[in-house]
Amino acid sequence: MATSRIALSFRTITNIFSDENLTKKAYLNAFASGLDYGARLVVGFIITPFLVAGLGDYYFGMWQILNRLVGYISPASGRPTQALKFTLANQQTSIDYDQKRRHVGSTIIVSALFLPIMAVLGGLLSWFVPYWLNTPDAFVWRVRWTAGILVANLAMSTLAAVPQSALEGENLGYKRMGASALLVILGGGFTWLVLYLDWSIIGVAIASLAITLVTGVFWLLVVRTYASWFGVLKPSSSEVRQFLGLSWWFLGWNLIMTLMIASDVVVLGIINSVESVTAYTITKYVPETVISLVAIMAFGIAPGLGGIIGSGELKKAASVRGEIMSLTWLIVTFLGSTILLWNRAFIGLWVGAKQYVGSLPDLLIILVVAQFVLIRNDGNVIDLTLRLRRKVLTGGLSVVLSILFAVILVGYFRLGIVGVSLGLIFGRLILSFGYPWQVGRYLGVSLTSQLRSSLRPVCTTLFLFLLAAGLDSMMLTKNWVVVKGWIDLVLSVGITTILMLLFAFFIGLTADQRRRIIVRVQVVLAAASSGNR
């Protein structure tokens, strides 16, 4: 009896991590991405207090700003790895391995073409950033060296991403499951070590470069094990031009994404103050890391959806996209409302209550993150179609409007974090409507039907978010001390999460959407337990 139970348990575990169909691969990819992101969340949770204490408010804020500014030049890499990933995702069924190797060759050539541009821009950024941020004279060279190391790390990460992009494009990203999470932990260990050695902000940058080198070697070993075709062949000039043309659009999109992600911190740091960035990023930490986990997992499913789109099954693709959006909305809603209610208590226990920026800014921050996650979902779908022109142009207009609104609200109206958040929300409305329209045109789903089906979820989200923010303000006003330690916080978060999940699931989703989510979960669990597909 005991032997049979052990054998059954072994078969169950084997089935869970097998990869015999597209659905299983998609969820394995999502699980692997979630595992990596969970590791980053835990490491960030542990390391951030050490960073704040070891660097101080000024250098911690400077570290956040430098990472965003260096991210601004990341499109100068040409983003050929993104073109490689989505090209391979679109051609998953192809067995022309020589063509795939030529795609890898095109990726390396395009990277080499863009490297001088990145070096020049990185040098200019490193030299002038102290002037832009009014850095005290005693800190100028330390800031320049830190920026220079981050630029070198950016160049190295582009090359290191080639094998990773090939593996993920082949829908095999889950093969690194667990090991890459250990690399995240190793990176946290590097950061703690340099802080312990008191290497300050330069040491933190060196730690980032070291873990990038280790990660690049790791991905090379993994892809050579699980994608036996992986290698490099010299492409023809026409193939390079075609790849370069696709890379230009991915470059444009990466620039837009970088501006979307980093503009809030840069606007605050330049127009408001470097120190204000510290409180903003601390308050934003939980919403951004936890809710963005949804986007990371959806991104892991994307290559599987790319195979469906590439095969021309547009009706099936529209159904899968609908399931992804429904599940994304559900998780964003119940997690966002839970965070709104307990973020103040978490920050008070974590780094100190003085770093919390208030209920209204917190509400707006979570709305910004939720809006961005949903936009990014449809952005990924558009990537899989390899029709990027309209997406990039629309995104560029949105970024310009977002930054313009944020600068006006922060610089002229002195609204600080509230102004930055409102600026981003208003500027991104064009994407909240534009990207669903673009996806709908390709998949045969009208924008009107999408808006009609989104009315109920949007109202549910706003209700729960406002309810949570109101309860948080009430607890502060009446001086109710509900959470006295980490155990109280964990219990409170657990109970709130369950209640918010149930409310969002039954009130925000239609019966058909609930049925689809339940069926999808049952399919995965049945496949895991029986092995029948």
BELPEZI-V932007 format. One record per residue. RES is the residue in one small letter. PHI is phi in whole degrees, -180 to 180 (* if undefined). PSI is psi in radians with two decimals (NA if undefined). NEAR is the number of other ideal C-beta (glycine too) atoms within 8 Angstrom. Layout:
BEGIN
{{RES/PHI/PSI/NEAR} {RES/PHI/PSI/NEAR}}
END
This chain:
BEGIN
{{m/*/-0.81/4} {a/-63/-0.71/5} {t/-63/-0.73/6} {s/-66/-0.64/7} {r/-65/-0.70/8} {i/-64/-0.75/8} {a/-63/-0.72/8} {l/-63/-0.74/8} {s/-63/-0.71/8} {f/-64/-0.75/8} {r/-64/-0.66/9} {t/-63/-0.81/10} {i/-63/-0.72/8} {t/-61/-0.76/9} {n/-64/-0.66/12} {i/-60/-0.69/7} {f/-103/0.25/8} {s/-81/2.99/8} {d/-143/0.89/8} {e/-87/-0.14/5} {n/-144/2.99/8} {l/-67/-0.69/9} {t/-61/-0.82/10} {k/-63/-0.75/13} {k/-60/-0.73/13} {a/-60/-0.80/13} {y/-75/-0.52/10} {l/-65/-0.73/12} {n/-61/-0.78/16} {a/-63/-0.73/12} {f/-65/-0.74/12} {a/-63/-0.75/14} {s/-64/-0.72/13} {g/-64/-0.65/12} {l/-64/-0.78/11} {d/-62/-0.79/12} {y/-69/-0.62/13} {g/-62/-0.69/10} {a/-63/-0.72/12} {r/-64/-0.64/10} {l/-63/-0.83/11} {v/-65/-0.78/8} {v/-63/-0.74/12} {g/-63/-0.70/11} {f/-60/-0.71/8} {i/-78/-0.71/9} {i/-81/-0.57/11} {t/-56/-0.81/12} {p/-59/-0.61/9} {f/-67/-0.67/11} {l/-64/-0.81/13} {v/-62/-0.77/14} {a/-72/-0.69/7} {g/-77/-0.60/9} {l/-95/-0.49/14} {g/83/2.91/8} {d/-59/-0.69/8} {y/-69/-0.93/9} {y/-70/-0.53/10} {f/-65/-0.78/12} {g/-63/-0.69/15} {m/-63/-0.70/15} {w/-60/-0.75/13} {q/-63/-0.75/13} {i/-68/-0.78/14} {l/-62/-0.70/13} {n/-61/-0.70/10} {r/-69/-0.75/13} {l/-65/-0.75/12} {v/-65/-0.59/14} {g/-61/-0.48/11} {y/-61/-0.53/12} {i/-94/0.01/12} {s/-60/-0.57/12} {p/-62/-0.33/12} {a/-67/-0.15/10} {s/-75/-0.24/14} {g/88/-0.26/13} {r/52/0.70/13} {p/-68/-0.41/16} {t/-67/-0.59/13} {q/-67/-0.72/13} {a/-62/-0.69/14} {l/-63/-0.83/16} {k/-59/-0.87/13} {f/-77/-0.45/14} {t/-67/-0.79/13} {l/-66/-0.64/14} {a/-63/-0.67/17} {n/-72/-0.40/12} {q/-113/0.56/10} {q/-59/-0.61/13} {t/-80/-0.14/7} {s/-73/2.46/7} {i/-112/0.27/4} {d/-82/1.43/6} {y/-70/-0.48/7} {d/-65/-0.67/7} {q/-64/-0.69/9} {k/-65/-0.67/13} {r/-66/-0.59/13} {r/-68/-0.57/13} {h/-61/-0.72/14} {v/-64/-0.75/15} {g/-60/-0.73/12} {s/-62/-0.67/15} {t/-60/-0.80/15} {i/-67/-0.71/11} {i/-64/-0.78/10} {v/-64/-0.68/15} {s/-61/-0.74/15} {a/-65/-0.63/7} {l/-65/-0.61/8} {f/-90/-0.21/12} {l/-59/-0.77/10} {p/-60/-0.62/6} {i/-65/-0.76/8} {m/-63/-0.71/14} {a/-64/-0.75/10} {v/-66/-0.84/8} {l/-63/-0.70/10} {g/-65/-0.68/17} {g/-64/-0.76/10} {l/-63/-0.74/8} {l/-62/-0.82/14} {s/-62/-0.64/11} {w/-75/-0.74/7} {f/-93/-0.24/8} {v/-59/-0.58/14} {p/-63/-0.57/10} {y/-71/-0.69/7} {w/-64/-0.58/7} {l/-103/0.17/12} {n/52/0.84/4} {t/-69/2.33/11} {p/-57/2.57/5} {d/-55/-0.63/5} {a/-67/-0.34/4} {f/-106/-0.06/9} {v/-58/-0.93/10} {w/-70/-0.55/6} {r/-64/-0.70/10} {v/-66/-0.72/15} {r/-64/-0.78/12} {w/-63/-0.71/10} {t/-62/-0.80/15} {a/-62/-0.71/15} {g/-63/-0.73/11} {i/-65/-0.67/13} {l/-66/-0.60/13} {v/-66/-0.76/16} {a/-61/-0.68/10} {n/-63/-0.67/12} {l/-63/-0.78/15} {a/-63/-0.73/13} {m/-67/-0.66/12} {s/-66/-0.53/10} {t/-63/-0.80/10} {l/-69/-0.70/9} {a/-66/-0.41/13} {a/-81/-0.14/11} {v/-63/-0.95/13} {p/-64/-0.60/14} {q/-62/-0.79/12} {s/-64/-0.65/14} {a/-65/-0.76/16} {l/-66/-0.76/16} {e/-70/-0.62/13} {g/-63/-0.55/14} {e/-82/0.11/11} {n/65/0.60/15} {l/-122/0.37/10} {g/-61/-0.45/13} {y/-70/-0.22/12} {k/-65/-0.33/9} {r/-90/0.14/12} {m/-51/2.22/12} {g/91/-0.88/7} {a/-65/-0.75/9} {s/-69/-0.50/12} {a/-65/-0.63/12} {l/-65/-0.57/9} {l/-65/-0.64/12} {v/-62/-0.76/12} {i/-64/-0.70/10} {l/-61/-0.71/10} {g/-61/-0.70/12} {g/-62/-0.65/12} {g/-65/-0.70/8} {f/-60/-0.79/11} {t/-63/-0.77/14} {w/-61/-0.68/10} {l/-63/-0.79/9} {v/-70/-0.54/12} {l/-69/-0.68/14} {y/-63/-0.65/6} {l/-80/-0.04/7} {d/61/0.78/7} {w/-87/0.04/9} {s/57/-2.65/10} {i/-69/-0.54/12} {i/-65/-0.72/11} {g/-63/-0.67/12} {v/-63/-0.68/16} {a/-66/-0.70/13} {i/-63/-0.69/11} {a/-61/-0.70/13} {s/-63/-0.74/13} {l/-65/-0.70/12} {a/-63/-0.77/9} {i/-71/-0.48/12} {t/-65/-0.73/12} {l/-63/-0.79/10} {v/-64/-0.73/10} {t/-65/-0.69/11} {g/-61/-0.76/14} {v/-64/-0.72/8} {f/-60/-0.85/12} {w/-65/-0.60/14} {l/-63/-0.74/9} {l/-65/-0.71/8} {v/-67/-0.80/13} {v/-69/-0.58/13} {r/-71/-0.38/9} {t/-82/-0.73/6} {y/-107/-0.24/8} {a/-125/1.48/10} {s/-63/-0.38/5} {w/-74/-0.28/7} {f/-57/2.27/10} {g/179/-2.96/6} {v/-130/2.21/7} {l/-123/2.61/9} {k/-71/2.12/5} {p/-82/2.82/12} {s/-75/2.85/6} {s/-63/-0.61/6} {s/-68/-0.63/6} {e/-67/-0.67/11} {v/-65/-0.74/12} {r/-64/-0.73/8} {q/-63/-0.76/8} {f/-67/-0.66/16} {l/-64/-0.70/12} {g/-63/-0.73/8} {l/-67/-0.68/12} {s/-63/-0.60/14} {w/-59/-0.72/9} {w/-71/-0.66/11} {f/-66/-0.61/15} {l/-60/-0.84/12} {g/-60/-0.73/13} {w/-67/-0.68/16} {n/-64/-0.67/12} {l/-61/-0.75/11} {i/-64/-0.78/13} {m/-62/-0.71/9} {t/-62/-0.77/12} {l/-65/-0.67/12} {m/-62/-0.79/14} {i/-76/-0.65/8} {a/-101/-0.26/13} {s/-64/-0.59/14} {d/-60/-0.81/12} {v/-67/-0.73/13} {v/-66/-0.76/11} {v/-61/-0.79/15} {l/-62/-0.77/16} {g/-67/-0.68/15} {i/-84/-0.78/8} {i/-87/-0.64/8} {n/-95/-1.53/10} {s/-167/2.71/7} {v/-63/-0.69/11} {e/-64/-0.59/9} {s/-65/-0.41/13} {v/-65/-0.60/15} {t/-61/-0.92/14} {a/-62/-0.67/12} {y/-64/-0.84/14} {t/-70/-0.55/11} {i/-66/-0.80/13} {t/-65/-0.60/15} {k/-80/-0.21/10} {y/-58/-0.95/10} {v/-66/-0.87/9} {p/-56/-0.76/14} {e/-70/-0.71/9} {t/-77/-0.75/12} {v/-75/-0.87/10} {i/-69/-0.63/17} {s/-67/-0.28/11} {l/-57/-0.59/12} {v/-62/-0.78/12} {a/-65/-0.69/13} {i/-63/-0.74/12} {m/-68/-0.70/13} {a/-64/-0.64/14} {f/-65/-0.56/10} {g/-68/-0.52/16} {i/-78/-0.36/13} {a/-54/-0.77/13} {p/-58/-0.63/16} {g/-64/-0.73/13} {l/-64/-0.59/15} {g/-62/-0.66/14} {g/-64/-0.65/14} {i/-66/-0.80/12} {i/-65/-0.73/14} {g/-63/-0.51/12} {s/-85/-0.05/7} {g/86/0.18/5} {e/-85/1.26/8} {l/-70/-0.61/10} {k/-65/-0.74/8} {k/-67/-0.68/8} {a/-62/-0.72/12} {a/-63/-0.66/11} {s/-66/-0.78/8} {v/-64/-0.72/10} {r/-62/-0.69/14} {g/-63/-0.71/9} {e/-65/-0.73/11} {i/-62/-0.76/12} {m/-67/-0.71/11} {s/-64/-0.79/12} {l/-66/-0.68/9} {t/-61/-0.83/14} {w/-59/-0.78/12} {l/-59/-0.85/14} {i/-68/-0.75/10} {v/-60/-0.70/14} {t/-70/-0.89/16} {f/-75/-0.54/15} {l/-73/-0.73/13} {g/-62/-0.77/16} {s/-68/-0.63/15} {t/-65/-0.75/13} {i/-63/-0.74/13} {l/-58/-0.65/15} {l/-76/-0.54/10} {w/-121/0.09/14} {n/-64/-0.68/14} {r/-60/-0.83/12} {a/-65/-0.70/11} {f/-61/-0.84/10} {i/-64/-0.65/14} {g/-61/-0.70/9} {l/-78/-0.49/9} {w/-82/-1.08/9} {v/-126/-0.12/8} {g/119/2.40/7} {a/-64/-0.38/7} {k/-64/-0.34/5} {q/-85/-0.08/12} {y/-83/2.34/13} {v/-93/-0.14/9} {g/119/2.85/6} {s/-66/-0.79/11} {l/-66/-0.86/8} {p/-59/-0.68/13} {d/-62/-0.75/17} {l/-60/-0.80/12} {l/-67/-0.67/13} {i/-60/-0.77/13} {i/-68/-0.64/14} {l/-63/-0.70/11} {v/-61/-0.82/12} {v/-65/-0.76/14} {a/-63/-0.77/13} {q/-61/-0.74/12} {f/-66/-0.70/11} {v/-62/-0.78/14} {l/-67/-0.68/13} {i/-62/-0.75/12} {r/-66/-0.58/11} {n/-56/-0.91/14} {d/-70/-0.53/14} {g/-60/-0.69/13} {n/-66/-0.68/11} {v/-62/-0.74/13} {i/-63/-0.67/14} {d/-57/-0.71/14} {l/-67/-0.40/14} {t/-80/-0.24/8} {l/62/0.41/9} {r/-113/1.56/8} {l/-104/-0.23/13} {r/-58/-0.93/7} {r/-67/-0.62/8} {k/-62/-0.81/14} {v/-67/-0.75/12} {l/-64/-0.75/8} {t/-65/-0.75/13} {g/-63/-0.67/15} {g/-62/-0.76/10} {l/-62/-0.72/9} {s/-63/-0.74/15} {v/-64/-0.77/13} {v/-59/-0.80/9} {l/-65/-0.72/11} {s/-61/-0.84/16} {i/-66/-0.72/13} {l/-61/-0.85/10} {f/-61/-0.76/13} {a/-64/-0.77/17} {v/-62/-0.75/11} {i/-65/-0.81/11} {l/-69/-0.58/14} {v/-84/-0.80/17} {g/-77/-0.74/8} {y/-92/-0.81/6} {f/-91/-0.10/8} {r/56/0.76/7} {l/-92/-0.08/10} {g/57/-2.26/11} {i/-63/-0.64/14} {v/-60/-0.75/11} {g/-64/-0.75/14} {v/-60/-0.80/16} {s/-65/-0.79/14} {l/-63/-0.69/13} {g/-60/-0.75/18} {l/-67/-0.74/16} {i/-62/-0.84/12} {f/-65/-0.75/10} {g/-66/-0.51/16} {r/-89/-0.06/14} {l/-59/-0.55/8} {i/-64/-0.51/11} {l/-83/-0.57/12} {s/-61/-0.46/11} {f/-103/-0.64/9} {g/-69/-0.75/10} {y/-70/-0.75/14} {p/-58/-0.62/11} {w/-64/-0.76/9} {q/-66/-0.76/13} {v/-65/-0.73/13} {g/-62/-0.66/12} {r/-62/-0.67/6} {y/-77/-0.68/10} {l/-95/-0.07/11} {g/81/0.61/7} {v/-123/2.13/8} {s/-72/2.65/6} {l/-65/-0.62/9} {t/-60/-0.79/6} {s/-66/-0.61/8} {q/-67/-0.74/11} {l/-65/-0.69/8} {r/-64/-0.71/7} {s/-75/-0.34/9} {s/-89/-0.19/8} {l/-61/-0.82/8} {r/-64/-0.85/10} {p/-61/-0.69/12} {v/-63/-0.78/8} {c/-63/-0.68/8} {t/-65/-0.75/13} {t/-62/-0.83/15} {l/-62/-0.70/8} {f/-62/-0.86/8} {l/-66/-0.69/15} {f/-65/-0.79/14} {l/-67/-0.65/9} {l/-63/-0.81/9} {a/-66/-0.75/13} {a/-65/-0.68/13} {g/-65/-0.72/8} {l/-65/-0.67/9} {d/-63/-0.77/15} {s/-65/-0.66/9} {m/-64/-0.75/9} {m/-62/-0.64/9} {l/-71/-0.77/9} {t/-64/-0.75/6} {k/-89/0.05/6} {n/58/0.72/5} {w/-82/2.12/6} {v/-99/1.60/5} {v/-86/-0.62/7} {v/-112/2.10/10} {k/-111/-0.15/4} {g/-169/-3.12/7} {w/-65/-0.62/6} {i/-65/-0.77/6} {d/-59/-0.72/10} {l/-65/-0.80/13} {v/-61/-0.77/8} {l/-64/-0.76/8} {s/-64/-0.76/12} {v/-65/-0.72/10} {g/-61/-0.81/8} {i/-66/-0.77/8} {t/-63/-0.73/12} {t/-60/-0.78/11} {i/-63/-0.80/8} {l/-64/-0.79/8} {m/-65/-0.67/15} {l/-63/-0.83/10} {l/-62/-0.76/8} {f/-63/-0.84/12} {a/-64/-0.70/16} {f/-65/-0.78/11} {f/-88/-0.44/8} {i/-97/-0.65/7} {g/-86/-0.38/13} {l/-108/2.60/14} {t/-77/2.93/7} {a/-61/-0.68/6} {d/-67/-0.72/6} {q/-65/-0.71/9} {r/-63/-0.73/11} {r/-63/-0.75/8} {r/-62/-0.75/11} {i/-65/-0.75/13} {i/-64/-0.77/8} {v/-61/-0.74/8} {r/-61/-0.75/9} {v/-65/-0.73/8} {q/-64/-0.67/8} {v/-61/-0.81/9} {v/-65/-0.77/11} {l/-67/-0.68/8} {a/-65/-0.71/9} {a/-65/-0.64/14} {a/-69/-0.64/9} {s/-87/-0.53/8} {s/-112/-0.43/7} {g/81/0.00/9} {n/-86/2.27/5} {r/-131/NA/6}}
END
